Amino acid sequence: MLNYKVYMNKNKKNLKTYNKFYARAVYLGTTELAGMADKIQANCSVKKSDVLAVLTELAEVMTAELQDSKIVKIAGLGSFKLTLKSVGAESIKEFSAAKNIKKVNIRFTPEAHVDAGSKTRTKALVTGTKMKEYAEYTKIKTASDAGDPNGGVVQP
């Protein structure tokens, strides 16, 4: 279940969304390589040490491939590629990587499947996600909240 909580947008920069209520994902921790290796070991016949070795090597090989100007595609997951942020030069002669390229970023594009009938694209990693309101924060739901500028939302 993906947990969420409801919040009121207090950003006045966009009056169409100001004071409206939205959902925000609640993250309950971080899963690291060792924890995922435990789960993978439980689901197949490979030992945790083998899983860790493969996943550790995957990170190293991905880094090398990305830095070699390749897109890394992992079936069922998606594609990774490096992108650049640069500033313009007045001419091609004045352009240099050291002066004009300011940052290297990584972009992840999740794998998507297209439904033939509706032409709807669904990202593989989110297919089947179920939602649940996070129980660890307090939200008052009454008719009197309609005039409440906070909409009855009380954050811990």
C-alpha positions in Angstrom: 0.0 0.0 0.0 1.2 3.5 -0.8 0.5 5.7 2.2 -0.6 9.3 1.7 -1.7 12.3 3.7 -3.8 15.2 2.7 -2.4 18.7 2.8 -3.6 22.2 1.9 -1.6 24.1 -0.7 -0.4 27.4 0.8 1.7 28.5 -2.1 0.1 31.8 -3.4 2.1 31.7 -6.7 -0.7 29.8 -8.4 -4.1 31.0 -7.3 -5.9 28.1 -9.1 -4.3 25.6 -6.6 -4.0 27.9 -3.6 -6.0 26.6 -0.5 -7.0 23.4 -2.4 -6.3 20.0 -0.9 -3.9 17.4 -2.4 -2.4 14.1 -1.5 1.2 13.7 -0.6 3.0 10.4 -0.4 4.2 9.3 3.0 7.5 7.3 3.0 8.0 4.9 5.8 11.7 4.3 5.4 14.4 3.4 2.9 15.1 0.0 1.5 18.8 -0.6 0.8 20.6 -3.3 -1.1 21.0 -5.7 1.7 17.3 -5.6 2.5 16.3 -6.2 -1.1 18.8 -9.0 -1.3 17.1 -10.7 1.7 13.8 -10.5 -0.1 15.2 -11.7 -3.4 16.8 -14.7 -1.6 13.5 -15.6 -0.1 11.8 -15.6 -3.5 14.3 -17.7 -5.4 17.1 -20.2 -5.1 20.0 -17.7 -5.1 21.8 -17.0 -1.8 21.9 -13.5 -0.4 25.7 -13.2 -0.9 25.2 -14.0 -4.6 22.4 -11.5 -5.0 24.5 -8.8 -3.3 27.4 -9.5 -5.5 25.3 -9.2 -8.7 23.5 -6.0 -7.5 26.8 -4.4 -6.4 28.3 -5.2 -9.8 25.2 -3.9 -11.5 25.7 -0.5 -10.0 29.4 -0.5 -11.1 28.6 -1.6 -14.7 25.7 0.8 -15.0 28.0 3.7 -14.0 30.6 2.7 -16.5 28.0 2.2 -19.3 26.3 5.5 -18.6 29.7 7.3 -18.5 30.4 5.7 -21.9 27.4 7.6 -23.4 25.1 4.6 -23.3 21.5 4.4 -22.2 21.0 1.6 -19.7 17.7 -0.3 -20.1 16.6 -2.8 -17.5 13.6 -4.8 -18.6 10.6 -4.5 -16.2 12.2 -1.4 -14.6 13.1 1.3 -17.2 15.9 3.2 -18.8 18.7 5.4 -17.3 20.7 8.0 -19.2 22.9 10.9 -18.3 21.9 14.5 -19.3 23.8 17.7 -19.3 23.0 21.2 -18.1 25.0 23.8 -19.9 25.2 27.5 -20.5 25.3 29.1 -23.9 28.5 30.3 -25.7 28.5 33.2 -28.2 30.1 31.0 -30.8 31.2 27.4 -31.3 34.8 28.5 -31.0 34.1 29.9 -27.5 32.3 26.7 -26.3 34.3 24.4 -24.0 33.1 21.6 -21.8 35.0 23.0 -18.8 33.4 26.5 -19.2 29.9 25.7 -20.5 28.9 22.3 -19.1 27.8 23.0 -15.6 26.2 19.8 -14.4 25.7 16.1 -15.3 22.3 14.6 -14.2 20.8 11.2 -14.5 17.3 10.7 -15.9 15.2 7.6 -15.2 12.3 6.7 -17.5 10.2 3.9 -16.2 9.1 1.2 -18.5 5.6 1.7 -19.8 3.0 -0.5 -21.3 0.4 0.7 -23.8 -3.2 -0.7 -23.6 -4.1 -1.5 -27.1 -7.8 -0.5 -26.7 -7.5 2.8 -24.8 -4.0 3.7 -25.9 -3.3 4.5 -22.2 0.3 4.3 -21.1 0.9 2.6 -17.7 4.3 2.7 -16.0 5.4 -0.8 -15.0 6.5 0.2 -11.5 3.1 1.8 -10.6 0.7 -0.8 -12.1 -1.6 -2.1 -9.5 -0.6 0.4 -6.7 -3.3 0.6 -4.0 -3.7 3.7 -1.9 -4.2 4.0 1.9 -4.5 7.1 4.0 -1.7 7.3 6.5 -3.1 6.7 10.0 -0.3 8.5 11.9 -1.5 12.0 11.4 -4.8 13.6 12.6 -7.4 14.8 10.2 -10.8 16.1 11.4 -13.6 15.2 9.0 -16.8 17.1 10.0 -19.3 19.4 8.2 -18.1 22.4 10.3 -14.7 22.1 8.6 -16.1 23.6 5.4 -15.4 27.1 6.6 -12.2 26.3 8.4 -9.2 27.9 6.5 -7.2 24.8 7.3 -9.9 22.5 6.1 -9.9 20.6 9.3 -6.4 19.3 8.6 -4.2 19.1 11.6 -0.6 18.1 11.1 1.4 16.5 13.9 
